[in-house]
Amino acid sequence: MSDNGPQPPPKRPFQFGLASMLLVMVLFSVLAAALAGMLHRHQGRSTMQPGFFVLMAIAAPMGLMILASLLRAVMRYINRRR
C-alpha cells in the first residue's frame, strides 16, 4: 500500500554563506560596541560624547546596507562584462 498524498518538502541546508555571516557579525559587533559605550557613558566611565554612540548605533546598519548594495552592484557589473 503506497501513500500518494502530498509529501513535505525535503529539508535544505541553510541558505546563507560565509560572506553573509560576516556582514551580520560586523553589524552586531558595531551595535554591541555602541551599546557598551552608552552603558559606560551612563555609568560615568566614558569620555566620549553620548551623541557619538547614538549616531554609531543608527548609522552602522544603514552604512552596512549601503556597502552591501554597492558591492553587489560591482559584482553584477563585473559578471556582466565577462
Summary of the structure (lengths in Angstrom):
residues: 82
radius of gyration: 21.6
end to end distance: 54.1
largest distance: 75.2
contacts: 150
relative contact order: 0.09
helix: 71%
strand: 0%
